[in-house]
């Protein structure tokens, strides 16, 4: 059990589900999200809830209703789930920065560029890239056009890969904190 506790899995003294809800061998999504919200670390539960909303598997109201059923400390911790995130990596980065009391906007619209994944402070844009959407040559060219336009407008852009967020997260967090320590994200300086 110490291996499970060290991995962030919450062990419960008694089962929350005493009997299966029906004859279907696959549990309903809402039940799985409820149990994940009880058992997983809060950021991981937030990723699942926001991803389910993004994929239109549940509505934001449904996700909030699941959160409302949780014990007070979990309900409070998950109260800031939203519907703007387009990926789990966005949710993970946003929740990390918000936990550090950094001003973060999810999916803000920047004129001439379109929506960006995250805007930190006034001028730092973080794009969470995945192989699925960013290996297409046309998308690659569009990403570079957007980066150039953001630079022209006075923004700085950081592109994080899935590997940065999921496999190398500790090093990525340190880099992000180092960038934020410069405080340059607090001001927009148009060129």
C-alpha positions in Angstrom: 0.0 0.0 0.0 2.9 2.4 0.5 3.6 2.2 -3.2 0.1 3.3 -4.0 0.1 6.1 -1.5 3.4 7.4 -2.9 1.9 7.5 -6.4 -0.9 9.8 -5.3 -3.6 7.2 -5.2 -6.0 7.7 -2.3 -6.9 4.5 -0.5 -10.3 4.4 1.1 -11.1 2.5 4.3 -14.3 1.1 2.8 -15.6 0.9 -0.7 -17.7 3.8 -1.9 -19.5 1.6 -4.3 -21.0 -1.3 -2.4 -22.7 -2.8 -5.4 -22.6 -2.3 -9.1 -25.4 0.1 -10.3 -26.8 -2.1 -13.0 -26.1 -5.2 -15.2 -23.8 -3.3 -17.6 -20.2 -4.4 -17.1 -19.0 -0.9 -18.0 -19.7 1.8 -15.4 -21.4 5.0 -16.6 -19.0 7.9 -17.3 -20.5 10.1 -14.5 -19.8 7.3 -12.0 -16.2 6.9 -13.2 -15.7 10.7 -13.0 -17.2 10.8 -9.5 -14.8 8.1 -8.3 -11.8 9.6 -10.1 -12.7 12.9 -8.4 -12.6 11.2 -5.0 -9.5 9.2 -5.5 -7.0 11.0 -7.9 -4.9 13.9 -7.0 -6.9 17.1 -7.6 -5.0 18.3 -10.8 -5.5 14.8 -12.4 -9.2 14.8 -11.5 -9.5 18.3 -13.0 -7.9 17.1 -16.2 -10.4 14.2 -16.5 -13.4 16.5 -15.7 -12.3 19.3 -18.1 -11.4 16.7 -20.8 -14.8 15.1 -20.5 -16.4 18.6 -21.0 -14.1 19.4 -23.9 -15.0 16.1 -25.6 -18.7 16.9 -25.0 -19.1 13.7 -23.0 -20.6 15.7 -20.2 -21.7 19.4 -19.9 -19.9 21.8 -17.6 -23.0 21.7 -15.5 -22.8 17.9 -15.3 -19.2 18.1 -14.3 -20.0 20.7 -11.6 -22.8 18.5 -10.3 -20.3 15.7 -9.9 -18.0 18.0 -8.0 -21.0 19.2 -5.8 -21.4 15.6 -4.6 -17.8 15.4 -3.3 -16.7 15.9 0.3 -16.2 19.6 1.2 -12.3 19.6 0.9 -12.5 17.9 -2.6 -15.4 20.1 -3.7 -13.5 23.2 -2.7 -10.3 22.0 -4.5 -12.2 21.2 -7.7 -14.5 24.2 -7.7 -12.5 26.0 -10.4 -13.0 23.5 -13.2 -14.0 25.2 -16.5 -14.9 24.6 -20.1 -12.2 26.5 -22.0 -9.3 24.0 -22.0 -8.8 22.2 -25.3 -6.5 19.5 -23.8 -5.4 17.9 -20.6 -2.0 19.5 -20.9 -3.6 22.9 -20.9 -5.5 22.0 -17.8 -2.4 20.7 -16.1 -0.3 23.8 -16.9 -3.1 26.2 -15.9 -3.8 24.5 -12.6 -0.1 24.5 -11.7 0.2 28.2 -12.5 -3.1 29.1 -10.7 -1.8 27.1 -7.6 1.1 29.6 -7.6 -1.4 32.5 -7.8 -0.3 33.5 -11.3 -2.8 35.3 -13.4 -3.9 32.9 -16.2 -6.5 33.2 -18.9 -7.6 30.1 -20.8 -8.2 30.4 -24.6 -8.2 34.2 -24.7 -8.7 35.8 -28.2 -5.8 37.9 -29.4 -6.6 40.0 -32.5 -4.7 39.0 -35.6 -3.7 35.6 -33.9 -6.9 34.0 -32.7 -7.4 32.0 -29.5 -4.2 31.0 -27.7 -4.1 28.2 -25.1 -3.0 30.2 -22.1 -2.2 33.9 -21.5 0.0 34.4 -18.4 -0.2 37.9 -17.0 -0.2 40.4 -19.8 2.3 39.1 -22.3 3.3 35.5 -21.9 1.5 33.0 -24.2 1.8 29.3 -23.5 0.8 26.9 -26.3 0.4 23.3 -25.4 1.3 21.4 -28.6 0.6 17.8 -29.4 1.8 15.6 -32.2 -1.8 15.0 -33.3 -2.4 18.6 -34.2 1.0 20.0 -34.8 2.8 17.7 -37.3 0.6 18.7 -40.2 2.7 21.0 -42.5 -0.2 23.5 -42.8 -0.7 23.6 -39.0 3.1 24.0 -38.6 3.2 27.0 -40.9 0.1 28.5 -39.1 1.7 28.1 -35.7 4.8 29.9 -37.0 2.7 32.7 -38.5 0.9 33.1 -35.1 4.2 33.1 -33.2 5.6 35.9 -35.4 2.4 37.9 -35.1 2.5 37.5 -31.3 6.1 38.7 -31.2 5.2 41.7 -33.3 2.4 42.5 -30.9 4.8 42.3 -27.9 4.0 38.8 -26.6 6.5 36.1 -25.8 5.5 32.5 -26.7 6.4 29.3 -25.1 5.4 26.0 -26.8 5.2 23.0 -24.5 4.9 19.5 -25.9 3.0 16.6 -24.4 6.4 15.2 -23.3 7.2 18.5 -21.5 4.0 18.4 -19.5 3.6 14.7 -19.0 7.0 13.1 -19.1 9.3 15.9 -18.0 6.9 17.8 -15.8 9.3 18.5 -12.9 11.9 20.1 -15.2 9.2 22.0 -17.1 7.7 23.4 -13.8 11.2 24.7 -12.8 11.7 26.3 -16.2 8.3 28.0 -16.0 8.9 29.3 -12.5 12.3 30.6 -13.7 10.6 32.5 -16.6 8.0 33.9 -14.2 10.6 35.0 -11.8 11.8 37.6 -14.4 8.3 39.2 -14.1 8.4 40.1 -17.8 5.0 38.5 -18.2 3.4 41.3 -16.2 3.7 43.9 -19.0 2.9 44.0 -22.7 5.5 45.9 -24.7 4.4 46.2 -28.3 7.2 46.4 -30.8 
